[in-house]
Amino acid sequence: MVDVIGGPSLPQERKLVTSIPGPKSQEIIARKNAAVAAGVGAALPISVVAGGDGVLVDVDGNSLIDLGSGIAVTGVGNSAPRVVEAVQKQVAQFTHTCFTVTPYEGYIAVAEKLNELTPGDFEKRSALFNSGAEAVENAIKIARHYTKKNGVVVFDHAYHGRTNLTMGMTAKNIPYKDGFGPFAPEVYRVPTSYPFRDGLTGAEAAEVALTQIEKQVGASNLAAIIIEPIQGEGGFIAPAEGFLPALQEWATANGVVFILDEVQSGFARTGQMFAAEHEGVTPDLVTTAKGIAGGLPLSAVTGRAEIMDSAHAGGLGGTYTGSPIACAAALATIETYQADNLLARAARIQEIIEEVFGALQQSDDRIGDIRGRGAMMAIELVESGSKKPNATLTSAVAKAAADQGVLVLTCGTYGNVIRFLPALTISEELLRDGLQVVVDAIAAN
C-alpha cells in the first residue's frame, strides 16, 4: 500500500504513474470480486488510499482529480481539518449509546442547527437518521401519520433511494429496481418540468402535473408530494422557474404535505445552503443527507413542528440514527461551509463549468444542454442534429476521462448525462484541468 497522508496537505495535482486501474488496484478489485456481492458495483475500479479537496490517490500512487465527491457527499473535502479533529475528539469520548436510550448533546445541537438553517420562518423539529433513503422513508411516515392519508406523489426521473418504499418512488428501473419488486403501494408518478425536453414554462408544466394529480389521485387521498428541487440521478434536471412554487401553493391549499428531497442538492451544493432558496420555496418537510457530515453517515428530516411532532414517542429512531461521531462531523462540516464561504465557491464553480462547456457547445451540437446550479452541474449529450440521447458517447467520455486521471459520474434516465460534483474546496486550477480532460474526451469521440 502507498503510504500517503490525506487532507489539504495532499498535493493538488493530476498525476499518473500507471495506467488506470494500476496493477495493485487490479489485485484489490479481484479480491473485491471474490468477496463482495456482485450487485455492489464500482464506477471506477481503483482502490483509494488517500484523498483531500480535489484529489484521490490510489494504491498505485496515481493522483486523480475527483469531480464526483462521493456523489455530492464531501462538499468540504474528504478529510476536512475541522471534521477530522471533531471526529477524533468524539471517538475518544464515546462512540455510541443510542440516542433513544441515553441522549447526548451532539444530536440536539445538529437538530438545532438544521432547524435554524433550513427554509421556513416557523417553529421546526428535526429527527436524525443514517441515509438519504431512510430520511425519505421517514418523511413519508410522518406525513402519513399527520394527514391520516396514504397517497404519495412522485415525479418522472425521480430518485429517492433503494429501500422497498423508496425504490417504488424512484423512476429509473435499471439498476435500481429491476427484479426487486413488488414495491410499496399508494405511490403515484406524474410528469415533472424538464425544460430541455418538454419546452414548457414552469406554470405550464405544473398545470400538467397538478391536473393529473387531481384527476388520477385526488387531494383527499394524498398525504404528500415529494420532489427533488434539482433531480439528481434523473439527470440534474432543474425545473423551469415557477414549477416548484406552484406545487407548493397547491399542496398548501389542499392539505397535502409538501416535501423537498434535498439529499443531493442540500448543504451549499447549489450556491445556496439549500436549493429551495433559489426560488424562495418553503417545504413543510425537507430531507437531507450526503453533504451534511463530511463523509460520515447521517441524514435528517426537518420541518414544521406540528407535523414532526405528530408521530408518537418511539415511532421514529433506530439503533444508529444520529450517531455521536456523525453528529460531531456534521457540526464541523456546517461550520466549514459557513466559515470558509463555500456558498461563493459553489457559485464560482458554476461560472467556470458554464464557461468551459458553453464555449464547446458553440462548436459541438452534441452538447445538448448545460444545466444545474452551483457545484451541481451537468451536460446532457445527444446525437448531432437532434435531441436523441447519446448514452454511447457519455460512457466513452467517462471512460476516456478516467484513463487520463479524472473521475466523472454519469446519470440520467437515458444514461446520457455527465454530472459535475466537485468538492467546494477544489482549486480553480485543478477544476479547469479536470474539465479540459472532459472537453478533450468529447472531442476525441
TIMI-35683 format. One record per residue (C-alpha): z, y, x; residue number from 1; residue in one letter. Coordinates in steps of 0.02 Angstrom, whole numbers, plus 32768, in hexadecimal, padded with zeros to 4 digits. Example, Ala and Ser with C-alpha at 12.3 -4.5 7.8 and 13.67 -1.06 7.14 Angstrom:
% residues 2
+------+-------+------+-----+------+
:   up : north : east :  nr : rest :
+------+-------+------+-----+------+
: 8186 :  7F1F : 8267 :   1 :    a :
: 8165 :  7FCB : 82AC :   2 :    s :
+------+-------+------+-----+------+
//
This chain:
% residues 445
+------+-------+------+-----+------+
:   up : north : east :  nr : rest :
+------+-------+------+-----+------+
: 8000 :  8000 : 8000 :   1 :    m :
: 7FD8 :  80B0 : 803B :   2 :    v :
: 807A :  810E : 805F :   3 :    d :
: 805E :  81B3 : 8004 :   4 :    v :
: 80D8 :  822E : 7FBA :   5 :    i :
: 8098 :  827D : 7F19 :   6 :    g :
: 80B9 :  8325 : 7ECC :   7 :    g :
: 807B :  83D3 : 7EF9 :   8 :    p :
: 8083 :  83A8 : 7FB4 :   9 :    s :
: 7FF3 :  832E : 7F99 :  10 :    l :
: 7F52 :  8376 : 7FE1 :  11 :    p :
: 7EEA :  83B8 : 7F52 :  12 :    q :
: 7E43 :  8372 : 7F87 :  13 :    e :
: 7DBF :  82F3 : 7F59 :  14 :    r :
: 7DB1 :  8276 : 7FE6 :  15 :    k :
: 7D62 :  81CB : 7FE7 :  16 :    l :
: 7D86 :  814F : 8072 :  17 :    v :
: 7D41 :  80B6 : 8016 :  18 :    t :
: 7CCF :  8097 : 7F83 :  19 :    s :
: 7D21 :  80A0 : 7ED7 :  20 :    i :
: 7D77 :  802B : 7EB9 :  21 :    p :
: 7DAA :  8005 : 7F6B :  22 :    g :
: 7DD7 :  7F57 : 7FAB :  23 :    p :
: 7E93 :  7F69 : 7F93 :  24 :    k :
: 7E7C :  7FAA : 7EE2 :  25 :    s :
: 7E08 :  7F18 : 7EBE :  26 :    q :
: 7E8F :  7E9F : 7EF8 :  27 :    e :
: 7F11 :  7EEF : 7E86 :  28 :    i :
: 7E9A :  7EF6 : 7DF2 :  29 :    i :
: 7E77 :  7E3E : 7E0C :  30 :    a :
: 7F32 :  7E21 : 7DFB :  31 :    r :
: 7F31 :  7E8C : 7D5D :  32 :    k :
: 7EA7 :  7E22 : 7D13 :  33 :    n :
: 7F0C :  7D84 : 7D38 :  34 :    a :
: 7FB2 :  7DC6 : 7CF5 :  35 :    a :
: 7F90 :  7E4B : 7C71 :  36 :    v :
: 7F47 :  7E2B : 7BC4 :  37 :    a :
: 7E8B :  7E49 : 7BC0 :  38 :    a :
: 7EA0 :  7EC4 : 7B30 :  39 :    g :
: 7EF5 :  7F3D : 7BA7 :  40 :    v :
: 7E5D :  7F8B : 7BF8 :  41 :    g :
: 7E48 :  800B : 7C83 :  42 :    a :
: 7DD0 :  809D : 7C81 :  43 :    a :
: 7DC9 :  80A2 : 7D40 :  44 :    l :
: 7DFD :  8003 : 7D9D :  45 :    p :
: 7E61 :  8050 : 7E2B :  46 :    i :
: 7F1A :  803F : 7E57 :  47 :    s :
: 7F71 :  80E7 : 7E66 :  48 :    v :
: 7FFE :  8103 : 7EE3 :  49 :    v :
: 8018 :  81C0 : 7ED7 :  50 :    a :
: 7FE7 :  8257 : 7E71 :  51 :    g :
: 8005 :  8310 : 7E65 :  52 :    g :
: 7FB4 :  83A2 : 7E09 :  53 :    d :
: 7EF9 :  837C : 7E0C :  54 :    g :
: 7EED :  82DE : 7E76 :  55 :    v :
: 7F12 :  8224 : 7E72 :  56 :    l :
: 7F1E :  81BD : 7F11 :  57 :    v :
: 7EF5 :  8104 : 7F08 :  58 :    d :
: 7F33 :  8073 : 7F70 :  59 :    v :
: 7E9A :  807E : 7FE1 :  60 :    d :
: 7EBF :  8133 : 800E :  61 :    g :
: 7E3A :  8183 : 7FA1 :  62 :    n :
: 7E69 :  822B : 7F55 :  63 :    s :
: 7E16 :  8243 : 7EAB :  64 :    l :
: 7E0D :  82DE : 7E3E :  65 :    i :
: 7E67 :  82B8 : 7D9B :  66 :    d :
: 7E14 :  8308 : 7D04 :  67 :    l :
: 7E6F :  8298 : 7C88 :  68 :    g :
: 7F29 :  82B7 : 7CA6 :  69 :    s :
: 7F59 :  820D : 7C60 :  70 :    g :
: 7F01 :  8240 : 7BBD :  71 :    i :
: 7F4D :  82EE : 7BB1 :  72 :    a :
: 7FFC :  82B8 : 7BE4 :  73 :    v :
: 801A :  8308 : 7C8D :  74 :    t :
: 7FF5 :  83BC : 7C63 :  75 :    g :
: 8073 :  83F7 : 7CE4 :  76 :    v :
: 8034 :  837A : 7D65 :  77 :    g :
: 806D :  82C6 : 7D76 :  78 :    n :
: 80FC :  82EA : 7DEE :  79 :    s :
: 812F :  839A : 7DC0 :  80 :    a :
: 81C6 :  83D3 : 7E28 :  81 :    p :
: 8234 :  8408 : 7D95 :  82 :    r :
: 8210 :  8363 : 7D3B :  83 :    v :
: 8233 :  82F9 : 7DD4 :  84 :    v :
: 82D8 :  8352 : 7DF3 :  85 :    e :
: 8310 :  8346 : 7D3D :  86 :    a :
: 82E6 :  828D : 7D32 :  87 :    v :
: 833F :  8263 : 7DD4 :  88 :    q :
: 83DA :  82C0 : 7D9B :  89 :    k :
: 83DB :  826A : 7CF0 :  90 :    q :
: 83C0 :  81BB : 7D37 :  91 :    v :
: 8457 :  81D4 : 7DA6 :  92 :    a :
: 84C3 :  8202 : 7D0E :  93 :    q :
: 848B :  817D : 7C90 :  94 :    f :
: 83E8 :  812D : 7C5B :  95 :    t :
: 840C :  80FC : 7BA7 :  96 :    h :
: 848C :  80F6 : 7B1C :  97 :    t :
: 841C :  80FA : 7A80 :  98 :    c :
: 842B :  81A2 : 7A2A :  99 :    f :
: 844F :  8154 : 7981 : 100 :    t :
: 84E6 :  80FC : 79CD : 101 :    v :
: 852F :  8181 : 7A3F : 102 :    t :
: 84D0 :  8227 : 7A41 : 103 :    p :
: 84B5 :  8294 : 7ADA : 104 :    y :
: 8489 :  834B : 7AF0 : 105 :    e :
: 83DC :  8334 : 7B3C : 106 :    g :
: 8393 :  82F3 : 7A99 : 107 :    y :
: 83DE :  8384 : 7A39 : 108 :    i :
: 839D :  8403 : 7AB8 : 109 :    a :
: 82EC :  83BF : 7AA8 : 110 :    v :
: 82F8 :  83C8 : 79EA : 111 :    a :
: 8335 :  847B : 79F5 : 112 :    e :
: 82A4 :  84A9 : 7A67 : 113 :    k :
: 8224 :  8456 : 79F4 : 114 :    l :
: 826D :  84AE : 795D : 115 :    n :
: 825A :  8552 : 79BA : 116 :    e :
: 81AA :  8539 : 7A00 : 117 :    l :
: 8149 :  84E3 : 7976 : 118 :    t :
: 80EB :  854E : 78F7 : 119 :    p :
: 8148 :  858F : 7860 : 120 :    g :
: 81D0 :  860F : 7844 : 121 :    d :
: 8246 :  85A3 : 77DD : 122 :    f :
: 82D9 :  852F : 77F9 : 123 :    e :
: 82A2 :  848F : 784F : 124 :    k :
: 82E0 :  83E6 : 7886 : 125 :    r :
: 829A :  836D : 7906 : 126 :    s :
: 82A4 :  82B2 : 7923 : 127 :    a :
: 8272 :  8262 : 79C9 : 128 :    l :
: 8210 :  81C2 : 79E5 : 129 :    f :
: 81B2 :  816B : 7A72 : 130 :    n :
: 80F7 :  8178 : 7A55 : 131 :    s :
: 8078 :  81DF : 79F6 : 132 :    g :
: 8056 :  8152 : 797C : 133 :    a :
: 8111 :  8143 : 795A : 134 :    e :
: 811B :  81FC : 7936 : 135 :    a :
: 8088 :  81F3 : 78BE : 136 :    v :
: 80CD :  815B : 7865 : 137 :    e :
: 8177 :  81AE : 784F : 138 :    n :
: 8127 :  824E : 7810 : 139 :    a :
: 80D4 :  81E8 : 7787 : 140 :    i :
: 8178 :  8191 : 7760 : 141 :    k :
: 81CF :  8238 : 774F : 142 :    i :
: 8145 :  8283 : 76E3 : 143 :    a :
: 8146 :  81ED : 766F : 144 :    r :
: 8203 :  81EF : 7660 : 145 :    h :
: 8204 :  82AA : 763A : 146 :    y :
: 8176 :  82AC : 75BB : 147 :    t :
: 8196 :  8201 : 756C : 148 :    k :
: 80DA :  81E7 : 7577 : 149 :    k :
: 8075 :  816C : 75E1 : 150 :    n :
: 7FC4 :  81AD : 7602 : 151 :    g :
: 7F92 :  81ED : 76AE : 152 :    v :
: 7EF0 :  824A : 76D3 : 153 :    v :
: 7EA2 :  823E : 7780 : 154 :    v :
: 7DF9 :  8278 : 77C0 : 155 :    f :
: 7D58 :  8237 : 7809 : 156 :    d :
: 7D60 :  8223 : 78C8 : 157 :    h :
: 7E1F :  8225 : 78C4 : 158 :    a :
: 7E8D :  81CA : 7941 : 159 :    y :
: 7F46 :  81B4 : 791A : 160 :    h :
: 7F7D :  8118 : 7979 : 161 :    g :
: 7F7D :  805B : 798A : 162 :    r :
: 800A :  8020 : 7918 : 163 :    t :
: 7FD7 :  7FCD : 7876 : 164 :    n :
: 7FEA :  806B : 780E : 165 :    l :
: 7F9E :  80DF : 7890 : 166 :    t :
: 7F0B :  8068 : 78AF : 167 :    m :
: 7EE6 :  8078 : 77F6 : 168 :    g :
: 7EEB :  8135 : 780D : 169 :    m :
: 7E7A :  8130 : 78A6 : 170 :    t :
: 7DBF :  8139 : 7884 : 171 :    a :
: 7D6C :  80E1 : 7917 : 172 :    k :
: 7D5E :  8025 : 7909 : 173 :    n :
: 7D3D :  7FEE : 79BD : 174 :    i :
: 7DAA :  7FE4 : 7A22 : 175 :    p :
: 7E3A :  8019 : 79B3 : 176 :    y :
: 7E2D :  7FB4 : 7911 : 177 :    k :
: 7DAF :  7F27 : 791F : 178 :    d :
: 7DFD :  7E82 : 78EC : 179 :    g :
: 7EAD :  7EC7 : 78D8 : 180 :    f :
: 7EB3 :  7EDE : 781B : 181 :    g :
: 7EE1 :  7EDD : 778F : 182 :    p :
: 7F26 :  7F8D : 779A : 183 :    f :
: 7FAA :  7FE9 : 7738 : 184 :    a :
: 7F73 :  8023 : 768B : 185 :    p :
: 7F6E :  80CF : 763A : 186 :    e :
: 7F0E :  8122 : 76C9 : 187 :    v :
: 7E75 :  8186 : 7693 : 188 :    y :
: 7DEF :  81CD : 7706 : 189 :    r :
: 7D8D :  826C : 76E3 : 190 :    v :
: 7D0B :  82D2 : 7743 : 191 :    p :
: 7D46 :  834A : 77C9 : 192 :    t :
: 7CF8 :  83E9 : 7810 : 193 :    s :
: 7C80 :  83BD : 789E : 194 :    y :
: 7C1E :  845E : 78BD : 195 :    p :
: 7BA2 :  8413 : 7938 : 196 :    f :
: 7B6D :  838D : 78BC : 197 :    r :
: 7B90 :  83CD : 780B : 198 :    d :
: 7B5E :  8483 : 7820 : 199 :    g :
: 7BDF :  84B9 : 77A0 : 200 :    l :
: 7C58 :  854A : 77A4 : 201 :    t :
: 7D10 :  8521 : 77A0 : 202 :    g :
: 7D1B :  8552 : 76E9 : 203 :    a :
: 7C85 :  84E5 : 76BB : 204 :    e :
: 7CC7 :  844D : 7719 : 205 :    a :
: 7D71 :  8464 : 76C9 : 206 :    a :
: 7D23 :  8469 : 761C : 207 :    e :
: 7CCC :  83C3 : 763E : 208 :    v :
: 7D6E :  8372 : 767B : 209 :    a :
: 7DDD :  83B8 : 75F3 : 210 :    l :
: 7D64 :  838B : 7568 : 211 :    t :
: 7D64 :  82D7 : 75A5 : 212 :    q :
: 7E23 :  82D7 : 75AD : 213 :    i :
: 7E31 :  831A : 74FC : 214 :    e :
: 7DAF :  82A3 : 74B4 : 215 :    k :
: 7DD8 :  8203 : 7513 : 216 :    q :
: 7E93 :  820F : 7536 : 217 :    v :
: 7EE5 :  8295 : 74CC : 218 :    g :
: 7F6D :  830C : 7506 : 219 :    a :
: 7FED :  82B6 : 7496 : 220 :    s :
: 7FDA :  8218 : 74FF : 221 :    n :
: 7FD7 :  826B : 75A9 : 222 :    l :
: 806C :  8275 : 761F : 223 :    a :
: 8016 :  82C3 : 76B5 : 224 :    a :
: 7F7A :  8305 : 7706 : 225 :    i :
: 7F7A :  82E8 : 77C2 : 226 :    i :
: 7EFA :  832D : 783C : 227 :    i :
: 7EE7 :  8350 : 78F5 : 228 :    e :
: 7EC5 :  840B : 790B : 229 :    p :
: 7E4B :  83D5 : 7993 : 230 :    i :
: 7E1A :  8320 : 7982 : 231 :    q :
: 7E39 :  82BD : 7A21 : 232 :    g :
: 7DEE :  820F : 7A2D : 233 :    e :
: 7D73 :  8240 : 79A4 : 234 :    g :
: 7D1A :  82B4 : 7A1C : 235 :    g :
: 7D80 :  8353 : 7A38 : 236 :    f :
: 7D3E :  8397 : 7995 : 237 :    i :
: 7D7F :  8446 : 7970 : 238 :    a :
: 7D69 :  846C : 78B7 : 239 :    p :
: 7D0E :  8507 : 787D : 240 :    a :
: 7D7C :  859F : 7864 : 241 :    e :
: 7DD1 :  859D : 77BB : 242 :    g :
: 7DD1 :  84E0 : 77A2 : 243 :    f :
: 7E86 :  84C1 : 77D2 : 244 :    l :
: 7ECD :  8558 : 7772 : 245 :    p :
: 7E71 :  851E : 76D5 : 246 :    a :
: 7EBE :  8470 : 76E3 : 247 :    l :
: 7F6A :  84BA : 76FD : 248 :    q :
: 7F58 :  852E : 7668 : 249 :    e :
: 7F22 :  84A0 : 75F6 : 250 :    w :
: 7FAC :  842D : 7631 : 251 :    a :
: 8032 :  84B1 : 7614 : 252 :    t :
: 7FEE :  84D9 : 7566 : 253 :    a :
: 7FEE :  8421 : 7536 : 254 :    n :
: 8096 :  83E6 : 757B : 255 :    g :
: 8046 :  8381 : 7608 : 256 :    v :
: 8096 :  837C : 76B4 : 257 :    v :
: 801D :  83C7 : 7735 : 258 :    f :
: 802F :  8370 : 77DE : 259 :    i :
: 7FDC :  83A3 : 787F : 260 :    l :
: 7FCA :  831C : 7903 : 261 :    d :
: 7FDE :  837F : 79A4 : 262 :    e :
: 7FFB :  82E5 : 7A10 : 263 :    v :
: 7F66 :  830E : 7A80 : 264 :    q :
: 7F4D :  83C7 : 7A5E : 265 :    s :
: 8002 :  83FF : 7A6E : 266 :    g :
: 8067 :  844B : 7AFD : 267 :    f :
: 7FF7 :  84D2 : 7B48 : 268 :    a :
: 7F60 :  845F : 7B4F : 269 :    r :
: 7EF0 :  84D4 : 7AE8 : 270 :    t :
: 7F2D :  857A : 7B2E : 271 :    g :
: 7FB4 :  858B : 7AAA : 272 :    q :
: 8052 :  8524 : 7AA6 : 273 :    m :
: 8009 :  84CE : 7A0B : 274 :    f :
: 7F54 :  84CC : 79D0 : 275 :    a :
: 7F8A :  8500 : 7921 : 276 :    a :
: 7FB0 :  85AC : 7966 : 277 :    e :
: 7EF8 :  85D5 : 7983 : 278 :    h :
: 7EE0 :  85EC : 78C7 : 279 :    e :
: 7F92 :  8611 : 7896 : 280 :    g :
: 7FA4 :  856B : 783A : 281 :    v :
: 8055 :  8538 : 780D : 282 :    t :
: 806D :  847E : 77EE : 283 :    p :
: 80FC :  8437 : 778A : 284 :    d :
: 810F :  83B2 : 7811 : 285 :    l :
: 80C6 :  83A5 : 78C0 : 286 :    v :
: 80BE :  830D : 792F : 287 :    t :
: 80C6 :  831E : 79EC : 288 :    t :
: 80C3 :  82AB : 7A84 : 289 :    a :
: 8055 :  829F : 7B21 : 290 :    k :
: 8072 :  8346 : 7B78 : 291 :    g :
: 8127 :  8353 : 7B3D : 292 :    i :
: 8180 :  8300 : 7BD0 : 293 :    a :
: 8117 :  8304 : 7C6E : 294 :    g :
: 80E6 :  824D : 7C63 : 295 :    g :
: 8182 :  81FD : 7C1A : 296 :    l :
: 8178 :  81A9 : 7B6F : 297 :    p :
: 81B4 :  8222 : 7AE9 : 298 :    l :
: 8172 :  825F : 7A42 : 299 :    s :
: 81B3 :  82C2 : 79AF : 300 :    a :
: 81A0 :  82F3 : 78FA : 301 :    v :
: 81D3 :  83A7 : 78D7 : 302 :    t :
: 81CC :  8402 : 7833 : 303 :    g :
: 8219 :  8455 : 779C : 304 :    r :
: 82D2 :  842D : 7792 : 305 :    a :
: 82CB :  83FA : 76DA : 306 :    e :
: 8241 :  837B : 76FE : 307 :    i :
: 828A :  8337 : 779F : 308 :    m :
: 8339 :  8328 : 7754 : 309 :    d :
: 82FA :  82C7 : 76BC : 310 :    s :
: 8302 :  821F : 7715 : 311 :    a :
: 83A8 :  81C4 : 7706 : 312 :    h :
: 841B :  81AB : 779C : 313 :    a :
: 83DE :  8118 : 7803 : 314 :    g :
: 832D :  8126 : 77BD : 315 :    g :
: 82EA :  8173 : 785D : 316 :    l :
: 8307 :  8141 : 7911 : 317 :    g :
: 82F3 :  80AE : 7987 : 318 :    g :
: 8343 :  8061 : 7A1F : 319 :    t :
: 82E8 :  80CB : 7AA1 : 320 :    y :
: 82BA :  8164 : 7A38 : 321 :    t :
: 82E8 :  8204 : 7A91 : 322 :    g :
: 8310 :  81AF : 7B36 : 323 :    s :
: 8387 :  821C : 7B9D : 324 :    p :
: 8311 :  8210 : 7C31 : 325 :    i :
: 827A :  8245 : 7BCA : 326 :    a :
: 82DE :  82D2 : 7B7B : 327 :    c :
: 830E :  8315 : 7C27 : 328 :    a :
: 8256 :  830D : 7C58 : 329 :    a :
: 8222 :  8367 : 7BB8 : 330 :    a :
: 8296 :  83F9 : 7BD4 : 331 :    l :
: 8257 :  840C : 7C86 : 332 :    a :
: 81A3 :  83FB : 7C4D : 333 :    t :
: 81B4 :  8481 : 7BC7 : 334 :    i :
: 8208 :  84F3 : 7C46 : 335 :    e :
: 8173 :  84D9 : 7CBA : 336 :    t :
: 80F3 :  8506 : 7C34 : 337 :    y :
: 8150 :  85A7 : 7C12 : 338 :    q :
: 818B :  85DA : 7CBF : 339 :    a :
: 80E5 :  85B8 : 7D15 : 340 :    d :
: 807A :  860C : 7C8F : 341 :    n :
: 8013 :  8571 : 7C70 : 342 :    l :
: 7FCF :  85B4 : 7BCB : 343 :    l :
: 7F6A :  8630 : 7C31 : 344 :    a :
: 7F34 :  85A5 : 7CA8 : 345 :    r :
: 7EF2 :  8540 : 7C14 : 346 :    a :
: 7E8D :  85D5 : 7BDA : 347 :    a :
: 7E43 :  85EB : 7C88 : 348 :    r :
: 7E14 :  8533 : 7C8F : 349 :    i :
: 7DB3 :  854A : 7BED : 350 :    q :
: 7D55 :  85DE : 7C38 : 351 :    e :
: 7D22 :  8579 : 7CD0 : 352 :    i :
: 7CE8 :  84E1 : 7C6D : 353 :    i :
: 7C84 :  854D : 7BF5 : 354 :    e :
: 7C36 :  85AA : 7C87 : 355 :    e :
: 7C02 :  850C : 7CE4 : 356 :    v :
: 7BBC :  84AB : 7C51 : 357 :    f :
: 7B78 :  8543 : 7BF7 : 358 :    g :
: 7B09 :  8560 : 7C8D : 359 :    a :
: 7AD2 :  84AA : 7C90 : 360 :    l :
: 7AAF :  84AB : 7BD5 : 361 :    q :
: 7A2C :  8532 : 7BEF : 362 :    q :
: 79C1 :  84B9 : 7C53 : 363 :    s :
: 79F5 :  8410 : 7C0B : 364 :    d :
: 79F0 :  83FB : 7B4E : 365 :    d :
: 7A4D :  8356 : 7B5C : 366 :    r :
: 7AEB :  83C1 : 7B5F : 367 :    i :
: 7AF0 :  83C8 : 7AA2 : 368 :    g :
: 7B97 :  841F : 7A8D : 369 :    d :
: 7C21 :  846C : 7AF7 : 370 :    i :
: 7CC2 :  8479 : 7A96 : 371 :    r :
: 7D7E :  8478 : 7A94 : 372 :    g :
: 7E06 :  84F0 : 7AC8 : 373 :    r :
: 7E65 :  850F : 7B67 : 374 :    g :
: 7E73 :  8475 : 7BD5 : 375 :    a :
: 7E3B :  8406 : 7B44 : 376 :    m :
: 7D7F :  8418 : 7B57 : 377 :    m :
: 7CEB :  83A4 : 7B41 : 378 :    a :
: 7C2F :  8396 : 7B4B : 379 :    i :
: 7BCE :  832F : 7ACD : 380 :    e :
: 7B35 :  82DB : 7B19 : 381 :    l :
: 7A99 :  82BC : 7AB0 : 382 :    v :
: 79E9 :  8280 : 7AC8 : 383 :    e :
: 7971 :  8309 : 7AFD : 384 :    s :
: 7927 :  8369 : 7A6C : 385 :    g :
: 79A0 :  8324 : 79EB : 386 :    s :
: 7A55 :  8310 : 79B9 : 387 :    k :
: 7A4E :  8253 : 79CA : 388 :    k :
: 7AEB :  821A : 7A28 : 389 :    p :
: 7AC9 :  81E6 : 7ADB : 390 :    n :
: 7B51 :  8168 : 7B04 : 391 :    a :
: 7AEA :  811C : 7B91 : 392 :    t :
: 7AE3 :  81C1 : 7BEF : 393 :    l :
: 7B9C :  81DE : 7BCF : 394 :    t :
: 7BCF :  8137 : 7C1B : 395 :    s :
: 7B5B :  8150 : 7CAF : 396 :    a :
: 7BA1 :  81FD : 7CD3 : 397 :    v :
: 7C56 :  81C1 : 7CCC : 398 :    a :
: 7C2C :  8131 : 7D43 : 399 :    k :
: 7BCC :  81A1 : 7DBB : 400 :    a :
: 7C5A :  8220 : 7DBE : 401 :    a :
: 7CD9 :  8197 : 7DE2 : 402 :    a :
: 7C6D :  8158 : 7E71 : 403 :    d :
: 7C79 :  8206 : 7EBD : 404 :    q :
: 7D36 :  8213 : 7EA6 : 405 :    g :
: 7D46 :  826B : 7DFE : 406 :    v :
: 7DA0 :  821D : 7D6A : 407 :    l :
: 7D5C :  8253 : 7CC1 : 408 :    v :
: 7D7E :  8205 : 7C18 : 409 :    l :
: 7D02 :  81E6 : 7B8C : 410 :    t :
: 7D23 :  81EB : 7AD2 : 411 :    c :
: 7CD1 :  820A : 7A29 : 412 :    g :
: 7CA7 :  819F : 7994 : 413 :    t :
: 7BF9 :  8188 : 79DE : 414 :    y :
: 7C35 :  8171 : 7A91 : 415 :    g :
: 7BD4 :  8209 : 7ACD : 416 :    n :
: 7C59 :  8288 : 7AFA : 417 :    v :
: 7CA2 :  82AE : 7BA6 : 418 :    i :
: 7D4B :  8301 : 7B99 : 419 :    r :
: 7DA3 :  836D : 7C18 : 420 :    f :
: 7E61 :  8367 : 7C1B : 421 :    l :
: 7E97 :  83A3 : 7CC7 : 422 :    p :
: 7F4B :  83CB : 7CEF : 423 :    a :
: 7F6B :  8482 : 7CCC : 424 :    l :
: 7FA6 :  848F : 7D80 : 425 :    t :
: 7EFE :  845C : 7DCB : 426 :    i :
: 7EB8 :  84D9 : 7E47 : 427 :    s :
: 7E17 :  8534 : 7E19 : 428 :    e :
: 7DC4 :  84F4 : 7EB8 : 429 :    e :
: 7DEB :  843F : 7E8F : 430 :    l :
: 7DB7 :  8453 : 7DD9 : 431 :    l :
: 7D0F :  849E : 7E0A : 432 :    r :
: 7CF3 :  8411 : 7E86 : 433 :    d :
: 7D13 :  838F : 7E00 : 434 :    g :
: 7CA5 :  83E4 : 7D80 : 435 :    l :
: 7C16 :  83F4 : 7DFD : 436 :    q :
: 7C1D :  8338 : 7E18 : 437 :    v :
: 7C08 :  8320 : 7D5D : 438 :    v :
: 7B78 :  839D : 7D59 : 439 :    v :
: 7B23 :  8340 : 7DE7 : 440 :    d :
: 7B3E :  829A : 7D8D : 441 :    a :
: 7AEA :  82DD : 7CF0 : 442 :    i :
: 7A56 :  831D : 7D56 : 443 :    a :
: 7A44 :  8276 : 7DAF : 444 :    a :
: 7A3D :  8215 : 7D0C : 445 :    n :
+------+-------+------+-----+------+
//
